[in-house]
Amino acid sequence: MAKKPGTNPKGEFAFFNVFYEDGSQRSNRRVPAELLGGLDGDEPARGYILEQDREIGEKSGRPPLAIKKIERVGVKKK
C-alpha cells in the first residue's frame, strides 16, 4: 500500500526552516535523518541544504541565497 503524501513514518527525514540573509524563509526543507546527530548535531543539515540550494540555483540560473540560520521544525526553543 502506498504512503499518504506528507507522511514521515520512520523518521527518515528531519525538517528545517531556513532563513536567508535577504529576509526570506523556506519552510519544511527535508534533510535525511541519517546525516544528523552525533557530535555535530544539526550542523550537517546546513551543508546539505547549501548543496540543494546550489543545485536549484544552477537549474534556475540564479545564484543561491546566503543562509542566515536554520531551525529544526518541531523543536522547542530554550
mmCIF file as gemmi writes it, N, C-alpha and C atoms, coordinates in Angstrom:
data_model
loop_
_atom_site.group_PDB
_atom_site.id
_atom_site.type_symbol
_atom_site.label_atom_id
_atom_site.label_alt_id
_atom_site.label_comp_id
_atom_site.label_asym_id
_atom_site.label_entity_id
_atom_site.label_seq_id
_atom_site.pdbx_PDB_ins_code
_atom_site.Cartn_x
_atom_site.Cartn_y
_atom_site.Cartn_z
_atom_site.occupancy
_atom_site.B_iso_or_equiv
_atom_site.pdbx_formal_charge
_atom_site.auth_seq_id
_atom_site.auth_asym_id
_atom_site.pdbx_PDB_model_num
ATOM 1 N N . MET Axp A 1 ? 0.845 -1.171 0 1 0 ? 1 A 1
ATOM 2 C CA . MET Axp A 1 ? 0 0 0 1 0 ? 1 A 1
ATOM 3 C C . MET Axp A 1 ? 0.897 1.244 0 1 0 ? 1 A 1
ATOM 4 N N . ALA Axp A 2 ? 0.535 2.224 -0.773 1 0 ? 2 A 1
ATOM 5 C CA . ALA Axp A 2 ? 1.32 3.46 -0.882 1 0 ? 2 A 1
ATOM 6 C C . ALA Axp A 2 ? 1.143 4.323 0.358 1 0 ? 2 A 1
ATOM 7 N N . LYS Axp A 3 ? 2.178 5.119 0.632 1 0 ? 3 A 1
ATOM 8 C CA . LYS Axp A 3 ? 2.112 6.048 1.759 1 0 ? 3 A 1
ATOM 9 C C . LYS Axp A 3 ? 1.276 7.262 1.374 1 0 ? 3 A 1
ATOM 10 N N . LYS Axp A 4 ? 0.664 7.866 2.364 1 0 ? 4 A 1
ATOM 11 C CA . LYS Axp A 4 ? -0.041 9.123 2.128 1 0 ? 4 A 1
ATOM 12 C C . LYS Axp A 4 ? 0.993 10.219 1.922 1 0 ? 4 A 1
ATOM 13 N N . PRO Axp A 5 ? 0.709 11.164 1.052 1 0 ? 5 A 1
ATOM 14 C CA . PRO Axp A 5 ? 1.65 12.273 0.859 1 0 ? 5 A 1
ATOM 15 C C . PRO Axp A 5 ? 1.861 13.048 2.156 1 0 ? 5 A 1
ATOM 16 N N . GLY Axp A 6 ? 3.098 13.442 2.39 1 0 ? 6 A 1
ATOM 17 C CA . GLY Axp A 6 ? 3.391 14.258 3.57 1 0 ? 6 A 1
ATOM 18 C C . GLY Axp A 6 ? 3.641 13.472 4.842 1 0 ? 6 A 1
ATOM 19 N N . THR Axp A 7 ? 3.656 12.154 4.775 1 0 ? 7 A 1
ATOM 20 C CA . THR Axp A 7 ? 3.901 11.377 5.988 1 0 ? 7 A 1
ATOM 21 C C . THR Axp A 7 ? 5.384 11.07 6.124 1 0 ? 7 A 1
ATOM 22 N N . ASN Axp A 8 ? 5.819 10.889 7.347 1 0 ? 8 A 1
ATOM 23 C CA . ASN Axp A 8 ? 7.22 10.573 7.642 1 0 ? 8 A 1
ATOM 24 C C . ASN Axp A 8 ? 7.223 9.492 8.731 1 0 ? 8 A 1
ATOM 25 N N . PRO Axp A 9 ? 6.751 8.28 8.39 1 0 ? 9 A 1
ATOM 26 C CA . PRO Axp A 9 ? 6.502 7.281 9.418 1 0 ? 9 A 1
ATOM 27 C C . PRO Axp A 9 ? 7.726 6.743 10.149 1 0 ? 9 A 1
ATOM 28 N N . LYS Axp A 10 ? 8.86 6.653 9.499 1 0 ? 10 A 1
ATOM 29 C CA . LYS Axp A 10 ? 10.019 6.024 10.113 1 0 ? 10 A 1
ATOM 30 C C . LYS Axp A 10 ? 11.07 7.029 10.537 1 0 ? 10 A 1
ATOM 31 N N . GLY Axp A 11 ? 10.749 8.3 10.514 1 0 ? 11 A 1
ATOM 32 C CA . GLY Axp A 11 ? 11.731 9.31 10.869 1 0 ? 11 A 1
ATOM 33 C C . GLY Axp A 11 ? 12.853 9.378 9.848 1 0 ? 11 A 1
ATOM 34 N N . GLU Axp A 12 ? 12.522 9.139 8.589 1 0 ? 12 A 1
ATOM 35 C CA . GLU Axp A 12 ? 13.529 9.126 7.529 1 0 ? 12 A 1
ATOM 36 C C . GLU Axp A 12 ? 14.131 10.507 7.31 1 0 ? 12 A 1
ATOM 37 N N . PHE Axp A 13 ? 13.346 11.534 7.557 1 0 ? 13 A 1
ATOM 38 C CA . PHE Axp A 13 ? 13.786 12.9 7.311 1 0 ? 13 A 1
ATOM 39 C C . PHE Axp A 13 ? 13.551 13.769 8.53 1 0 ? 13 A 1
ATOM 40 N N . ALA Axp A 14 ? 14.399 14.772 8.673 1 0 ? 14 A 1
ATOM 41 C CA . ALA Axp A 14 ? 14.166 15.844 9.639 1 0 ? 14 A 1
ATOM 42 C C . ALA Axp A 14 ? 13.814 17.075 8.806 1 0 ? 14 A 1
ATOM 43 N N . PHE Axp A 15 ? 12.979 17.921 9.338 1 0 ? 15 A 1
ATOM 44 C CA . PHE Axp A 15 ? 12.526 19.095 8.607 1 0 ? 15 A 1
ATOM 45 C C . PHE Axp A 15 ? 13.095 20.351 9.242 1 0 ? 15 A 1
ATOM 46 N N . PHE Axp A 16 ? 13.496 21.286 8.394 1 0 ? 16 A 1
ATOM 47 C CA . PHE Axp A 16 ? 14.125 22.527 8.854 1 0 ? 16 A 1
ATOM 48 C C . PHE Axp A 16 ? 13.484 23.725 8.185 1 0 ? 16 A 1
ATOM 49 N N . ASN Axp A 17 ? 13.358 24.818 8.947 1 0 ? 17 A 1
ATOM 50 C CA . ASN Axp A 17 ? 13.021 26.109 8.386 1 0 ? 17 A 1
ATOM 51 C C . ASN Axp A 17 ? 14.348 26.81 8.112 1 0 ? 17 A 1
ATOM 52 N N . VAL Axp A 18 ? 14.471 27.403 6.928 1 0 ? 18 A 1
ATOM 53 C CA . VAL Axp A 18 ? 15.705 28.06 6.528 1 0 ? 18 A 1
ATOM 54 C C . VAL Axp A 18 ? 15.425 29.548 6.368 1 0 ? 18 A 1
ATOM 55 N N . PHE Axp A 19 ? 16.239 30.367 7.04 1 0 ? 19 A 1
ATOM 56 C CA . PHE Axp A 19 ? 16.116 31.815 6.967 1 0 ? 19 A 1
ATOM 57 C C . PHE Axp A 19 ? 17.323 32.351 6.203 1 0 ? 19 A 1
ATOM 58 N N . TYR Axp A 20 ? 17.053 33.188 5.209 1 0 ? 20 A 1
ATOM 59 C CA . TYR Axp A 20 ? 18.112 33.713 4.348 1 0 ? 20 A 1
ATOM 60 C C . TYR Axp A 20 ? 18.452 35.148 4.711 1 0 ? 20 A 1
ATOM 61 N N . GLU Axp A 21 ? 19.641 35.601 4.273 1 0 ? 21 A 1
ATOM 62 C CA . GLU Axp A 21 ? 20.139 36.941 4.572 1 0 ? 21 A 1
ATOM 63 C C . GLU Axp A 21 ? 19.209 38.034 4.05 1 0 ? 21 A 1
ATOM 64 N N . ASP Axp A 22 ? 18.497 37.771 2.946 1 0 ? 22 A 1
ATOM 65 C CA . ASP Axp A 22 ? 17.618 38.79 2.375 1 0 ? 22 A 1
ATOM 66 C C . ASP Axp A 22 ? 16.272 38.877 3.094 1 0 ? 22 A 1
ATOM 67 N N . GLY Axp A 23 ? 16.077 38.073 4.149 1 0 ? 23 A 1
ATOM 68 C CA . GLY Axp A 23 ? 14.847 38.103 4.931 1 0 ? 23 A 1
ATOM 69 C C . GLY Axp A 23 ? 13.814 37.072 4.512 1 0 ? 23 A 1
ATOM 70 N N . SER Axp A 24 ? 14.07 36.339 3.43 1 0 ? 24 A 1
ATOM 71 C CA . SER Axp A 24 ? 13.114 35.323 3.002 1 0 ? 24 A 1
ATOM 72 C C . SER Axp A 24 ? 13.282 34.062 3.842 1 0 ? 24 A 1
ATOM 73 N N . GLN Axp A 25 ? 12.266 33.205 3.761 1 0 ? 25 A 1
ATOM 74 C CA . GLN Axp A 25 ? 12.254 31.969 4.542 1 0 ? 25 A 1
ATOM 75 C C . GLN Axp A 25 ? 11.691 30.842 3.696 1 0 ? 25 A 1
ATOM 76 N N . ARG Axp A 26 ? 12.244 29.646 3.858 1 0 ? 26 A 1
ATOM 77 C CA . ARG Axp A 26 ? 11.706 28.437 3.248 1 0 ? 26 A 1
ATOM 78 C C . ARG Axp A 26 ? 11.409 27.471 4.382 1 0 ? 26 A 1
ATOM 79 N N . SER Axp A 27 ? 10.225 26.916 4.366 1 0 ? 27 A 1
ATOM 80 C CA . SER Axp A 27 ? 9.795 26.041 5.458 1 0 ? 27 A 1
ATOM 81 C C . SER Axp A 27 ? 9.851 24.576 5.054 1 0 ? 27 A 1
ATOM 82 N N . ASN Axp A 28 ? 10.064 23.734 6.063 1 0 ? 28 A 1
ATOM 83 C CA . ASN Axp A 28 ? 9.994 22.278 5.927 1 0 ? 28 A 1
ATOM 84 C C . ASN Axp A 28 ? 10.928 21.721 4.855 1 0 ? 28 A 1
ATOM 85 N N . ARG Axp A 29 ? 12.174 22.173 4.858 1 0 ? 29 A 1
ATOM 86 C CA . ARG Axp A 29 ? 13.178 21.6 3.969 1 0 ? 29 A 1
ATOM 87 C C . ARG Axp A 29 ? 13.581 20.257 4.554 1 0 ? 29 A 1
ATOM 88 N N . ARG Axp A 30 ? 13.565 19.207 3.735 1 0 ? 30 A 1
ATOM 89 C CA . ARG Axp A 30 ? 13.85 17.848 4.198 1 0 ? 30 A 1
ATOM 90 C C . ARG Axp A 30 ? 15.34 17.554 4.145 1 0 ? 30 A 1
ATOM 91 N N . VAL Axp A 31 ? 15.825 16.949 5.225 1 0 ? 31 A 1
ATOM 92 C CA . VAL Axp A 31 ? 17.212 16.507 5.326 1 0 ? 31 A 1
ATOM 93 C C . VAL Axp A 31 ? 17.173 15.073 5.836 1 0 ? 31 A 1
ATOM 94 N N . PRO Axp A 32 ? 17.911 14.151 5.207 1 0 ? 32 A 1
ATOM 95 C CA . PRO Axp A 32 ? 17.91 12.763 5.689 1 0 ? 32 A 1
ATOM 96 C C . PRO Axp A 32 ? 18.373 12.688 7.148 1 0 ? 32 A 1
ATOM 97 N N . ALA Axp A 33 ? 17.621 11.988 7.964 1 0 ? 33 A 1
ATOM 98 C CA . ALA Axp A 33 ? 17.916 11.883 9.394 1 0 ? 33 A 1
ATOM 99 C C . ALA Axp A 33 ? 19.262 11.205 9.651 1 0 ? 33 A 1
ATOM 100 N N . GLU Axp A 34 ? 19.709 10.37 8.727 1 0 ? 34 A 1
ATOM 101 C CA . GLU Axp A 34 ? 20.979 9.661 8.924 1 0 ? 34 A 1
ATOM 102 C C . GLU Axp A 34 ? 22.18 10.606 8.925 1 0 ? 34 A 1
ATOM 103 N N . LEU Axp A 35 ? 22.025 11.822 8.387 1 0 ? 35 A 1
ATOM 104 C CA . LEU Axp A 35 ? 23.115 12.8 8.391 1 0 ? 35 A 1
ATOM 105 C C . LEU Axp A 35 ? 23.25 13.526 9.719 1 0 ? 35 A 1
ATOM 106 N N . LEU Axp A 36 ? 22.202 13.476 10.531 1 0 ? 36 A 1
ATOM 107 C CA . LEU Axp A 36 ? 22.134 14.288 11.745 1 0 ? 36 A 1
ATOM 108 C C . LEU Axp A 36 ? 22.496 13.486 12.979 1 0 ? 36 A 1
ATOM 109 N N . GLY Axp A 37 ? 22.735 14.209 14.067 1 0 ? 37 A 1
ATOM 110 C CA . GLY Axp A 37 ? 23.047 13.565 15.339 1 0 ? 37 A 1
ATOM 111 C C . GLY Axp A 37 ? 24.539 13.51 15.559 1 0 ? 37 A 1
ATOM 112 N N . GLY Axp A 38 ? 24.938 12.764 16.512 1 0 ? 38 A 1
ATOM 113 C CA . GLY Axp A 38 ? 26.358 12.651 16.823 1 0 ? 38 A 1
ATOM 114 C C . GLY Axp A 38 ? 26.895 13.946 17.415 1 0 ? 38 A 1
ATOM 115 N N . LEU Axp A 39 ? 28.181 14.147 17.306 1 0 ? 39 A 1
ATOM 116 C CA . LEU Axp A 39 ? 28.816 15.323 17.897 1 0 ? 39 A 1
ATOM 117 C C . LEU Axp A 39 ? 28.457 16.615 17.162 1 0 ? 39 A 1
ATOM 118 N N . ASP Axp A 40 ? 28.157 16.513 15.873 1 0 ? 40 A 1
ATOM 119 C CA . ASP Axp A 40 ? 27.848 17.704 15.085 1 0 ? 40 A 1
ATOM 120 C C . ASP Axp A 40 ? 26.398 18.152 15.205 1 0 ? 40 A 1
ATOM 121 N N . GLY Axp A 41 ? 25.528 17.332 15.746 1 0 ? 41 A 1
ATOM 122 C CA . GLY Axp A 41 ? 24.127 17.697 15.912 1 0 ? 41 A 1
ATOM 123 C C . GLY Axp A 41 ? 23.467 17.968 14.571 1 0 ? 41 A 1
ATOM 124 N N . ASP Axp A 42 ? 22.874 19.159 14.432 1 0 ? 42 A 1
ATOM 125 C CA . ASP Axp A 42 ? 22.161 19.522 13.212 1 0 ? 42 A 1
ATOM 126 C C . ASP Axp A 42 ? 23.042 20.261 12.205 1 0 ? 42 A 1
ATOM 127 N N . GLU Axp A 43 ? 24.3 20.467 12.494 1 0 ? 43 A 1
ATOM 128 C CA . GLU Axp A 43 ? 25.182 21.234 11.594 1 0 ? 43 A 1
ATOM 129 C C . GLU Axp A 43 ? 25.306 20.614 10.197 1 0 ? 43 A 1
ATOM 130 N N . PRO Axp A 44 ? 25.331 19.282 10.038 1 0 ? 44 A 1
ATOM 131 C CA . PRO Axp A 44 ? 25.391 18.723 8.677 1 0 ? 44 A 1
ATOM 132 C C . PRO Axp A 44 ? 24.189 19.117 7.812 1 0 ? 44 A 1
ATOM 133 N N . ALA Axp A 45 ? 23.074 19.489 8.439 1 0 ? 45 A 1
ATOM 134 C CA . ALA Axp A 45 ? 21.9 19.92 7.677 1 0 ? 45 A 1
ATOM 135 C C . ALA Axp A 45 ? 22.21 21.176 6.873 1 0 ? 45 A 1
ATOM 136 N N . ARG Axp A 46 ? 23.013 22.074 7.423 1 0 ? 46 A 1
ATOM 137 C CA . ARG Axp A 46 ? 23.373 23.303 6.711 1 0 ? 46 A 1
ATOM 138 C C . ARG Axp A 46 ? 24.085 22.977 5.391 1 0 ? 46 A 1
ATOM 139 N N . GLY Axp A 47 ? 25.045 22.08 5.431 1 0 ? 47 A 1
ATOM 140 C CA . GLY Axp A 47 ? 25.756 21.688 4.219 1 0 ? 47 A 1
ATOM 141 C C . GLY Axp A 47 ? 24.851 21.028 3.196 1 0 ? 47 A 1
ATOM 142 N N . TYR Axp A 48 ? 23.948 20.184 3.676 1 0 ? 48 A 1
ATOM 143 C CA . TYR Axp A 48 ? 23.018 19.501 2.782 1 0 ? 48 A 1
ATOM 144 C C . TYR Axp A 48 ? 22.089 20.51 2.113 1 0 ? 48 A 1
ATOM 145 N N . ILE Axp A 49 ? 21.579 21.459 2.885 1 0 ? 49 A 1
ATOM 146 C CA . ILE Axp A 49 ? 20.68 22.484 2.339 1 0 ? 49 A 1
ATOM 147 C C . ILE Axp A 49 ? 21.437 23.409 1.389 1 0 ? 49 A 1
ATOM 148 N N . LEU Axp A 50 ? 22.694 23.753 1.711 1 0 ? 50 A 1
ATOM 149 C CA . LEU Axp A 50 ? 23.511 24.567 0.799 1 0 ? 50 A 1
ATOM 150 C C . LEU Axp A 50 ? 23.674 23.865 -0.545 1 0 ? 50 A 1
ATOM 151 N N . GLU Axp A 51 ? 23.901 22.567 -0.508 1 0 ? 51 A 1
ATOM 152 C CA . GLU Axp A 51 ? 24.04 21.797 -1.742 1 0 ? 51 A 1
ATOM 153 C C . GLU Axp A 51 ? 22.731 21.796 -2.54 1 0 ? 51 A 1
ATOM 154 N N . GLN Axp A 52 ? 21.597 21.63 -1.845 1 0 ? 52 A 1
ATOM 155 C CA . GLN Axp A 52 ? 20.297 21.695 -2.514 1 0 ? 52 A 1
ATOM 156 C C . GLN Axp A 52 ? 20.107 23.061 -3.177 1 0 ? 52 A 1
ATOM 157 N N . ASP Axp A 53 ? 20.43 24.125 -2.444 1 0 ? 53 A 1
ATOM 158 C CA . ASP Axp A 53 ? 20.272 25.484 -2.98 1 0 ? 53 A 1
ATOM 159 C C . ASP Axp A 53 ? 21.168 25.706 -4.2 1 0 ? 53 A 1
ATOM 160 N N . ARG Axp A 54 ? 22.385 25.163 -4.157 1 0 ? 54 A 1
ATOM 161 C CA . ARG Axp A 54 ? 23.302 25.302 -5.282 1 0 ? 54 A 1
ATOM 162 C C . ARG Axp A 54 ? 22.734 24.622 -6.53 1 0 ? 54 A 1
ATOM 163 N N . GLU Axp A 55 ? 22.197 23.408 -6.361 1 0 ? 55 A 1
ATOM 164 C CA . GLU Axp A 55 ? 21.602 22.683 -7.482 1 0 ? 55 A 1
ATOM 165 C C . GLU Axp A 55 ? 20.381 23.419 -8.029 1 0 ? 55 A 1
ATOM 166 N N . ILE Axp A 56 ? 19.547 23.936 -7.145 1 0 ? 56 A 1
ATOM 167 C CA . ILE Axp A 56 ? 18.368 24.687 -7.569 1 0 ? 56 A 1
ATOM 168 C C . ILE Axp A 56 ? 18.798 25.94 -8.32 1 0 ? 56 A 1
ATOM 169 N N . GLY Axp A 57 ? 19.825 26.613 -7.824 1 0 ? 57 A 1
ATOM 170 C CA . GLY Axp A 57 ? 20.334 27.817 -8.474 1 0 ? 57 A 1
ATOM 171 C C . GLY Axp A 57 ? 20.87 27.54 -9.87 1 0 ? 57 A 1
ATOM 172 N N . GLU Axp A 58 ? 21.565 26.411 -10.035 1 0 ? 58 A 1
ATOM 173 C CA . GLU Axp A 58 ? 22.075 26.041 -11.357 1 0 ? 58 A 1
ATOM 174 C C . GLU Axp A 58 ? 20.947 25.81 -12.341 1 0 ? 58 A 1
ATOM 175 N N . LYS Axp A 59 ? 19.89 25.145 -11.891 1 0 ? 59 A 1
ATOM 176 C CA . LYS Axp A 59 ? 18.764 24.85 -12.776 1 0 ? 59 A 1
ATOM 177 C C . LYS Axp A 59 ? 17.973 26.105 -13.132 1 0 ? 59 A 1
ATOM 178 N N . SER Axp A 60 ? 17.851 27.03 -12.17 1 0 ? 60 A 1
ATOM 179 C CA . SER Axp A 60 ? 17.046 28.229 -12.403 1 0 ? 60 A 1
ATOM 180 C C . SER Axp A 60 ? 17.857 29.377 -13.006 1 0 ? 60 A 1
ATOM 181 N N . GLY Axp A 61 ? 19.191 29.263 -12.955 1 0 ? 61 A 1
ATOM 182 C CA . GLY Axp A 61 ? 20.027 30.328 -13.483 1 0 ? 61 A 1
ATOM 183 C C . GLY Axp A 61 ? 20.225 31.483 -12.513 1 0 ? 61 A 1
ATOM 184 N N . ARG Axp A 62 ? 19.842 31.297 -11.264 1 0 ? 62 A 1
ATOM 185 C CA . ARG Axp A 62 ? 20.002 32.327 -10.238 1 0 ? 62 A 1
ATOM 186 C C . ARG Axp A 62 ? 21.035 31.858 -9.215 1 0 ? 62 A 1
ATOM 187 N N . PRO Axp A 63 ? 21.8 32.791 -8.66 1 0 ? 63 A 1
ATOM 188 C CA . PRO Axp A 63 ? 22.764 32.384 -7.625 1 0 ? 63 A 1
ATOM 189 C C . PRO Axp A 63 ? 22.027 32.004 -6.334 1 0 ? 63 A 1
ATOM 190 N N . PRO Axp A 64 ? 22.566 31.045 -5.573 1 0 ? 64 A 1
ATOM 191 C CA . PRO Axp A 64 ? 21.911 30.678 -4.309 1 0 ? 64 A 1
ATOM 192 C C . PRO Axp A 64 ? 22.005 31.81 -3.288 1 0 ? 64 A 1
ATOM 193 N N . LEU Axp A 65 ? 21.005 31.893 -2.439 1 0 ? 65 A 1
ATOM 194 C CA . LEU Axp A 65 ? 20.976 32.909 -1.386 1 0 ? 65 A 1
ATOM 195 C C . LEU Axp A 65 ? 21.851 32.472 -0.213 1 0 ? 65 A 1
ATOM 196 N N . ALA Axp A 66 ? 22.38 33.446 0.515 1 0 ? 66 A 1
ATOM 197 C CA . ALA Axp A 66 ? 23.18 33.156 1.704 1 0 ? 66 A 1
ATOM 198 C C . ALA Axp A 66 ? 22.246 32.81 2.864 1 0 ? 66 A 1
ATOM 199 N N . ILE Axp A 67 ? 22.55 31.733 3.565 1 0 ? 67 A 1
ATOM 200 C CA . ILE Axp A 67 ? 21.726 31.286 4.687 1 0 ? 67 A 1
ATOM 201 C C . ILE Axp A 67 ? 22.136 32.043 5.951 1 0 ? 67 A 1
ATOM 202 N N . LYS Axp A 68 ? 21.127 32.594 6.62 1 0 ? 68 A 1
ATOM 203 C CA . LYS Axp A 68 ? 21.363 33.294 7.884 1 0 ? 68 A 1
ATOM 204 C C . LYS Axp A 68 ? 21.332 32.304 9.04 1 0 ? 68 A 1
ATOM 205 N N . LYS Axp A 69 ? 20.269 31.473 9.095 1 0 ? 69 A 1
ATOM 206 C CA . LYS Axp A 69 ? 20.168 30.451 10.137 1 0 ? 69 A 1
ATOM 207 C C . LYS Axp A 69 ? 19.195 29.373 9.705 1 0 ? 69 A 1
ATOM 208 N N . ILE Axp A 70 ? 19.313 28.213 10.366 1 0 ? 70 A 1
ATOM 209 C CA . ILE Axp A 70 ? 18.361 27.129 10.155 1 0 ? 70 A 1
ATOM 210 C C . ILE Axp A 70 ? 17.829 26.7 11.512 1 0 ? 70 A 1
ATOM 211 N N . GLU Axp A 71 ? 16.571 26.265 11.529 1 0 ? 71 A 1
ATOM 212 C CA . GLU Axp A 71 ? 15.93 25.762 12.752 1 0 ? 71 A 1
ATOM 213 C C . GLU Axp A 71 ? 15.231 24.462 12.435 1 0 ? 71 A 1
ATOM 214 N N . ARG Axp A 72 ? 15.388 23.482 13.303 1 0 ? 72 A 1
ATOM 215 C CA . ARG Axp A 72 ? 14.652 22.238 13.125 1 0 ? 72 A 1
ATOM 216 C C . ARG Axp A 72 ? 13.192 22.487 13.466 1 0 ? 72 A 1
ATOM 217 N N . VAL Axp A 73 ? 12.296 21.959 12.629 1 0 ? 73 A 1
ATOM 218 C CA . VAL Axp A 73 ? 10.866 22.108 12.852 1 0 ? 73 A 1
ATOM 219 C C . VAL Axp A 73 ? 10.447 21.208 14.006 1 0 ? 73 A 1
ATOM 220 N N . GLY Axp A 74 ? 9.642 21.734 14.902 1 0 ? 74 A 1
ATOM 221 C CA . GLY Axp A 74 ? 9.091 20.954 15.996 1 0 ? 74 A 1
ATOM 222 C C . GLY Axp A 74 ? 9.928 20.921 17.25 1 0 ? 74 A 1
ATOM 223 N N . VAL Axp A 75 ? 11.099 21.552 17.248 1 0 ? 75 A 1
ATOM 224 C CA . VAL Axp A 75 ? 11.955 21.591 18.435 1 0 ? 75 A 1
ATOM 225 C C . VAL Axp A 75 ? 11.697 22.897 19.165 1 0 ? 75 A 1
ATOM 226 N N . LYS Axp A 76 ? 11.407 22.791 20.443 1 0 ? 76 A 1
ATOM 227 C CA . LYS Axp A 76 ? 11.121 23.987 21.23 1 0 ? 76 A 1
ATOM 228 C C . LYS Axp A 76 ? 12.397 24.769 21.515 1 0 ? 76 A 1
ATOM 229 N N . LYS Axp A 77 ? 12.287 26.09 21.447 1 0 ? 77 A 1
ATOM 230 C CA . LYS Axp A 77 ? 13.43 26.951 21.73 1 0 ? 77 A 1
ATOM 231 C C . LYS Axp A 77 ? 13.665 27.024 23.232 1 0 ? 77 A 1
ATOM 232 N N . LYS Axp A 78 ? 14.942 27.137 23.608 1 0 ? 78 A 1
ATOM 233 C CA . LYS Axp A 78 ? 15.291 27.222 25.026 1 0 ? 78 A 1
ATOM 234 C C . LYS Axp A 78 ? 15.293 28.651 25.486 1 0 ? 78 A 1
